[in-house]
């Protein structure tokens, strides 16, 4: 939808015909009683109808109805008028005309989309309620602080400049809607991962697994603290104009700040460090796909994430703090979250397949998420397990998870087996935290792909 601005030009005759038809329709609606509210889109220039403008107008319809409902005004009748010179929306409402006009002004003054909506209100006698009657200043020009009517009379700005500004405001609105959706789906993925269980050796609502410094509320607090990070990562993707391989440099500073937010929210616990990296890359990737008009599907997003994160595989060879991850790389060649991301998130793709397999068997959502986790545990080189139990501990967990996954039976039996494995891993201080991050990554790819304009 973003940037979809191709459409036919309308003639002055068509504009005047639409105006005459609108006046005729207004008289007919007023005869039925109530207060009349009419909305049009202020789209300068000869192109009035194109996909972006129609989508923006229909968002305006929903916002107007919400505004009227919030003001206590009941809608008696509504209709969208489809005209060559632009869509129009008629509503007949019950209430005082000044209340309806106040609601209309509140929406018209709400940036960015409200700036483009023209909303007229008529009382039961057909008199139009003006801004002046409510003591409000004239409407401001789109391009300068002066009154819009004054700039229109003097032709202070060219039609092209005004049209470009209108399209910019529409894109700004939809961009904002997308990045907010993207951030909420990243948080949703973290919350679903935290909520599902039993998760062997991991924190869930039953216990804290092999972790002594955190509980389920630590993960909820961390997820709540990361929303702005995910939003900013998506914004970077939407606005980025270069090749995907260069986007990571824009995302890294945001990720470092997010780690500080995480530790502040959890009292220092490392709940989501791997997920911060992976989900930040994918939020940026989702923004990139959206901004460039590409289809937003899990496979495409995860593959693009690999291109964005490609350079991260070389981090272990650069100077920096001697972390547990660097030591594992030197000792065993394990690359953890960076390696998964640079490879295009094969673990997340595996988890999505396993999730669908469980759902197709009739598993509920909780059990399906646990099933995806089990499939990951059976195959993933989890650096958390390597750190806690070495190669032997990793292979032990893989062997146990593989036995459960390859003999998957009923949901009840499966969850019982996962609970028993939880006890074993907790007793041995083993935690497949990398697999948990990959589960959240897979869930995000699934959730964010549901975006519709």
Buried (B, 14 or more C-beta within 10 A) or exposed (E): BBBBBEBEEBEEEBBEBBEEBBEEBBEEBBEEEBBBBBBBBBBBBBBBBBBBBBBBBBBBBEBBBEBBEEBEBEBBEBEEBEBEBBBBBBBBBEBBBBBBBBBBBBBBEBEBBBBBBBBBBBBEEEEBBEBEEEEBEEBBBBBEEBBBEEBEEEEBBEEEBBBBBBBEBBBBBBBBBBBBBBBBBBBBBBBBBBBBBBBBBBBBEEBBBBBEEBBBEBBBBBBEBBBEBBBBBBBBBBEBEEEBEEBBEBBBEBBEBBBEBBBEBBEEBBBBBBBBBBBBBBBBBBBBBBBBEBEBBBEBBBBBBBBBBBBBBEBBEEEEEEEEBBBBBEEBEBBBBBBBBBBBBBBBBBBBEBBBBBBEBEBEEBBBBBBBBBBBBBBBBBBBBBBBBBEEBBEBBBEBBBEBBEEBEEBEEBBEBBBEBBBBBBEBBBBBBBBBBBBBBBBBBBBBBEBEB
